[in-house]
């Protein structure tokens, strides 16, 4: 959070300095219509904003697909954890503090029966 705030403030500072140094009036000619007149920094800022929105719009389907994949994987992990817990209960498997698996006596009794 702190890092992104600092980067944002530095970016804003660079943008302000850029705008102050590039206030030259320019004329932007499109294929159709009259030319648009404005300061160079304003035209570049508008172009960057439009580019950001286009990038977000084009990346939206990928983001939605990845969120769906994450959701599916999360539900699969939950199902597998439940199966593992049932397995551990059925066979009486527990963990020691050292991380070694220990099987209770009830499982050994089942095997001998």
Buried (B, 14 or more C-beta within 10 A) or exposed (E): EEEEEEEEEEEEEEBEEEBEEBEEEBEEEEEEEEEEEEBBBBBBBEEEEEEEEEEEEEEEEEEEEEEEEEEEEEEEEEEEEEEEEEEEEEEBBEEEEEEEEEEEEEEEEEEEE
